[in-house]
Amino acid sequence: MTIALLWVAIPSTEVSNSFGFFHSVGALDSAKFGSVDRSLMFKKRAKKGMNQKWKSSTVNVDLTNPCIGLGSGSNLPVISSMVASSAGEMAVSSEEKVYNVVLKQAALVKKQLRSSENLDAKTDIAVPGTSSLLSEAYDRCGEVCAEYAKTFYLGTLLMTPERRRAIWAIYVWCRRTDELVDGPNASHITPTALDRWEARLEDVFQGRPFDMLDAALSDTVTKFPVDIQPFKDMIEGMRMDLKKSRYNNFDELYLYCYYVAGTVGLMSVPVMGIAPESQASTESVYNAALALGIANQLTNILRDVGEDARRGRIYLPQDELAQAGLSDEDIFAGEVTNKWRNFMKNQIKRARMFFNEAEKGVTELSAASRWPVWASLLLYKQILDEIEANDYNNFTERAYVNKAKKLAFLPIAYARSFVGSSRVSPPLANP
């Protein structure tokens, strides 16, 4: 699947064996994993950390991966508040479940993001012998980001150094997680491996990184109010990928889309920061970040329908396909009919609704963080236009934004990044 919230990945690129990724991932499903020494401390265990070096990490990623997510028609509500269970009871919808996570994340960081002295990273006392290792770890994260998310990477260069490095570290962890189920070693990944990857994540948050790339994230979460829950939820999305290739309705797909893409927004907002002059609620900014993730992921799905079908996967709501007079067989046949065109028009309409919701939150971010987000939003939104230009043939034609158009959008995104956050006029004083 494609990680697609705040960064624009460029397909048909490959990173050579320079970052040690699959060496570490390969250990996830081996008996040796539990015996590996992961006490590679750079803060808490100063005496050991002075003479230790983290294990190198490689990333060798095949980006010809399937899409994830969902699609829908306009004749169903975009989001339902409650759904009926098979037993006739009312169950909380996926949107409500996700919103509860949003509220928790917003509450965790509200004070830090509202306080001007906490907008940038905390300054920690470096343990002798570790600062150069951390610097190298962050540099390698930046190289991975530059290779796979070129447009987003350029935007991060406008951020403060602390925020820039933290975003790189989060990006790399997300890409490594995605590669577990969509990379060249995906056939060897089991639920047990994902359980061990989650245990390793908990070690990272406890200051026990396994390798150099883990160390960058471990340092990041000590400096910014980043919570572990969205990271765990992304791993849950990978578990779904191992066992599920059809989704009955949009409610199911919404939850999956949150797991694999919306989580990235919740991870990133504490690092990107909310503008100190913003009058928007922290919850609304998180909701906008979540909407951008869903919009981007919906776009991935609509772009990659044919590619996914060839892998036996259909990430479109089954009930909405049926309402449009379509079935799995029509998807596998790959014929563009009027029924398909009408169905796709509804899918694109829904994705654009999420993009519109996301735009409301970008201007509330810290000024230095807006450009990469605007670039991602505008470029991904353009993919929907390209699908339309291809007469909705996403079976055999892959919609993409060519290099010239990407370059043209960069100054537009840059200009929009100067649009300030909302301001509420102070109340009039009583006479």
Disulfide bonds with the S-S distance in Angstrom:
none
